[in-house]
């Protein structure tokens, strides 16, 4: 089942959700310790949820999970993944060499191509 591409206003709502999650996450977990591990754990959790949901849909008689996870709950998990990725990009993780760039990237480094081939 294919879904529609996000509209412009949907993207801004999603970005707002990610921003709110960032604020909450930084309050709850103020240090950048283990951000990479948390990101990987969240991605794995989403992956298992999506796989289980797909298996349940393709095998209606077989109960894979104890409870069904709604699209809204999966969306919330994906917002958490995005927030963790932003934190890793902005703050780094002391367990790894990567750290955020010393200066902002130039606009041309971030601008997507205007047309896809």
PEUR-V928593 format. One record per residue. RES is the residue in one small letter. SS is DSSP state (alpha for helix, beta for strand, coil for the rest). NEAR is the number of other ideal C-beta (glycine too) atoms within 10 Angstrom. D_FIRST is the distance of its C-alpha to the first C-alpha in whole Angstrom. Layout:
# PEUR-V928593
((RES	SS	NEAR	D_FIRST) (RES	SS	NEAR	D_FIRST))
This chain:
# PEUR-V928593
((x	coil	3	0) (x	coil	4	4) (x	coil	6	7) (x	coil	6	10) (x	coil	7	13) (x	coil	11	15) (x	coil	9	18) (x	alpha	6	22) (x	alpha	8	23) (x	alpha	11	20) (x	alpha	11	21) (x	alpha	11	24) (x	alpha	11	23) (x	alpha	15	21) (x	alpha	12	25) (x	alpha	11	27) (x	alpha	17	25) (x	alpha	18	25) (x	alpha	13	29) (x	alpha	12	30) (x	alpha	19	28) (x	alpha	18	31) (x	alpha	11	33) (x	alpha	12	33) (x	alpha	17	32) (x	alpha	14	36) (x	alpha	8	38) (x	alpha	7	36) (x	coil	14	37) (x	coil	8	39) (x	coil	10	40) (x	coil	18	38) (x	coil	12	38) (x	coil	14	36) (x	alpha	24	33) (x	alpha	18	32) (x	alpha	12	31) (x	alpha	19	30) (x	alpha	20	27) (x	alpha	13	26) (x	alpha	13	26) (x	alpha	18	24) (x	alpha	16	22) (x	alpha	11	22) (x	alpha	13	21) (x	alpha	16	18) (x	alpha	11	17) (x	alpha	11	18) (x	alpha	16	16) (x	alpha	14	13) (x	alpha	11	14) (x	alpha	14	16) (x	alpha	17	13) (x	alpha	11	10) (x	alpha	12	14) (x	alpha	16	14) (x	alpha	10	11) (x	alpha	8	12) (x	coil	10	15) (x	coil	7	16) (x	coil	5	20) (x	coil	8	20) (x	coil	10	20) (x	coil	13	20) (x	coil	12	21) (x	coil	5	23) (x	coil	7	21) (x	coil	11	18) (x	coil	16	17) (x	coil	10	15) (x	alpha	9	13) (x	alpha	7	17) (x	alpha	12	18) (x	alpha	14	16) (x	alpha	12	16) (x	alpha	14	20) (x	alpha	16	20) (x	alpha	18	19) (x	alpha	19	21) (x	alpha	22	24) (x	alpha	22	23) (x	alpha	18	23) (x	alpha	22	26) (x	alpha	23	28) (x	alpha	15	27) (x	alpha	17	29) (x	alpha	21	32) (x	alpha	18	32) (x	alpha	12	32) (x	alpha	12	35) (x	alpha	14	37) (x	coil	16	36) (x	coil	19	37) (x	coil	13	41) (x	coil	12	40) (x	coil	10	39) (x	coil	7	41) (x	coil	10	38) (x	coil	12	39) (x	coil	11	38) (x	coil	8	39) (x	coil	5	43) (x	coil	6	42) (x	coil	9	39) (x	coil	8	37) (x	coil	8	38) (x	alpha	7	36) (x	alpha	6	36) (x	alpha	8	34) (x	alpha	8	31) (x	coil	8	31) (x	coil	6	28) (x	coil	6	28) (x	coil	5	28) (x	coil	5	26) (x	coil	5	24) (x	coil	3	25))
